């Protein structure tokens, strides 16, 4: 069982890709994923909260539902950053990562098809494994003190490329 809360909140799922992959992802079309780390920002506001949503992503899925499900067909999940909150943090966290020099935005609209009028994305790329300490400090500077991120390293991954 994944050790994240059943409360509502937001999360960042960190995955690694070992070799270049090309695939068609729904309406996004053909996408190319380079080796490195991908950070997917999501929200969990339904029954079972963060635990249910992340568990869904980590389960073997024959028919992908969300954009991230396609990526998880070949990427290795390594870590989850999360915070419990009744406030919707997903879009703000995505904007925070988008404005950081640490991350690139490889695919517009990935995981953000709700925001059709912008080039918003909820998927970010970094060549090096991202730092939870950096994320924690950045959230602490931008958000109110009640938003305290935590992290969980997935047990079956080494996180190395």
Residue pairs with C-beta under 8 A, 6 or more apart in sequence:
2 51
2 54
2 55
2 58
2 80
2 152
2 154
3 152
4 11
4 50
4 51
4 54
4 80
4 82
4 150
4 152
5 49
5 50
5 51
5 82
5 84
6 48
6 49
6 50
6 51
6 52
7 49
7 50
7 84
8 44
8 45
8 49
8 50
8 84
8 85
8 86
9 43
9 44
9 49
9 50
9 82
9 83
9 84
9 85
9 89
10 41
10 42
10 43
10 44
10 50
10 82
10 83
10 85
10 88
10 89
10 90
10 93
11 41
11 42
11 43
11 44
11 50
11 53
11 54
11 80
11 81
11 82
11 83
12 39
12 40
12 41
12 42
12 80
12 81
12 82
12 93
12 97
12 135
13 39
13 40
13 42
13 54
13 57
13 68
13 77
13 79
13 80
14 37
14 38
14 39
14 77
14 78
14 79
14 80
14 81
14 129
14 130
15 37
15 38
15 40
15 71
15 72
15 75
15 76
15 77
15 78
16 36
16 37
16 38
16 75
16 76
16 78
16 129
16 157
16 159
16 160
16 161
17 33
17 34
17 35
17 36
17 37
17 38
17 71
17 74
17 75
17 76
18 35
18 76
18 161
19 35
20 32
20 33
20 34
20 35
21 32
21 33
21 74
22 30
22 31
22 32
22 33
23 30
23 31
23 33
23 70
23 73
23 74
24 30
24 31
25 31
25 67
25 70
25 71
25 107
25 110
26 64
26 67
26 70
27 113
28 67
28 107
28 109
28 110
31 106
31 107
31 110
33 71
33 74
33 75
33 106
34 106
34 125
35 161
36 125
36 126
36 127
36 128
36 161
37 78
37 125
37 126
37 127
37 128
37 129
37 130
38 71
38 75
38 106
38 123
38 124
38 125
39 97
39 103
39 123
39 124
39 125
39 126
39 130
40 68
40 71
40 110
40 111
40 122
40 123
40 124
41 90
41 93
41 94
41 97
41 111
41 122
41 123
41 124
42 53
42 57
42 66
42 68
42 90
42 111
42 122
43 53
43 88
43 89
43 90
44 50
44 51
44 52
44 53
44 54
45 88
46 52
46 53
48 55
49 84
50 82
50 84
54 80
54 82
57 66
57 68
57 69
57 72
57 77
58 72
58 77
58 154
61 69
61 72
64 70
64 73
66 111
67 110
67 111
67 113
67 123
68 111
68 123
71 123
76 157
77 154
77 157
78 129
78 153
78 154
78 157
78 158
78 159
79 132
79 151
79 152
79 153
79 154
79 157
79 159
80 151
80 152
80 154
81 132
81 135
81 149
81 150
81 151
82 149
82 150
82 151
82 152
83 89
83 139
83 147
83 148
83 149
83 150
85 146
85 147
87 147
89 143
89 147
90 122
91 112
91 115
91 120
92 142
92 143
93 139
94 112
94 120
94 121
94 122
94 124
95 120
96 138
96 139
96 142
97 103
97 124
98 105
98 120
98 121
98 124
100 138
102 126
102 130
102 134
103 124
103 125
103 126
103 130
104 124
104 125
104 126
105 121
105 123
105 124
105 125
106 121
106 123
106 124
106 125
107 121
107 123
108 119
108 120
108 121
109 115
109 116
109 119
109 120
109 121
110 121
110 122
110 123
111 121
111 122
111 123
112 120
112 121
112 122
129 159
132 149
132 151
135 149
136 149
139 147
139 148
139 149
140 148
153 159
